[in-house]
Amino acid sequence: MQATRDRQKSYADVRRKPLEFQVGDRVMLKVSPWKGVVHFGKRGKLNPRYIGPFKVLAKVGTVAYRLELPQQLSRVHSTFHVSNLKKCLSEEPLAISLNEVHIDDKLRFIEEPLEVMDREVKRLKQSRIPIIKGRWNSRRGPEFT
């Protein structure tokens, strides 16, 4: 029984890499879409997957880290599991700021339509399908519709 468990663990560990951060490292924090659940293929194509960077303040246990969060995320608990973090490899000006992304206290996107830009009705056999092109508040510019 133990040999079978060890064999299955070795197969699973081939694709897994251990993540560890040091105090003072810069990390990115994973956020989910506004619906709260990430379905495969259902998340927004242009939505940022990670926000940050944030500074690691302390290691809590073996797989959790406490981050230095800004005032906009004061309602969010500051301790996160290592699976929700990613090492920040870019310089700080290239990172996505929190002013451009609307996030609630459960780290979910808040997307709301700002305006309707174009409207069209397509005919499919006996039915008519309205197609609406709109601008959303979570995109960073007029080209994202």
HELIX and SHEET records of a PDB file:
HELIX    1   1 GLN A    2  ASP A   13  1                                  12    
HELIX    2   2 GLN A   71  LEU A   73  5                                   3    
HELIX    3   3 VAL A   82  ASN A   84  5                                   3    
HELIX    4   4 GLU A   92  LEU A   94  5                                   3    
SHEET    1   A 5 THR A  79  HIS A  81  0                                        
SHEET    2   A 5 ALA A  64  GLU A  68 -1                                        
SHEET    3   A 5 TYR A  50  VAL A  60 -1                                        
SHEET    4   A 5 ARG A  26  LYS A  30 -1                                        
SHEET    5   A 5 LEU A  85  LYS A  87 -1                                        
SHEET    1   B 2 PRO A 113  LEU A 124  0                                        
SHEET    2   B 2 SER A 127  TRP A 136 -1                                        
END                                                                             
